[in-house]
Amino acid sequence: MIRELNKYWQRQQIIEMIYLDKNGETSRRVVRILELDAMGQRMKAYCYARNAYRVFAIANILAVAPAEGRSAG
């Protein structure tokens, strides 16, 4: 997963992801990756669903794909 996230980060590509939250609920998020930590455990991103900056646990990201019709520019 970290390689895939790094690829999207380097391309500054907005992604859609399925995320498992701390309560065990899944959610669909559209995010722009801002930073991946050196240990490969956390990802800072701007979340368009919440209109806020968030930190996501990479282990809880279940799937990622490029977001259709969205660009970071």
Secondary structure, 3 states (H helix, E strand, C coil): CHHHHHHHHHCCCCEEEEEECCCCCEEEEEEEEEEECCCCCEEEEEECCCCEEEEEEHHHEEEEEECCCCCCC
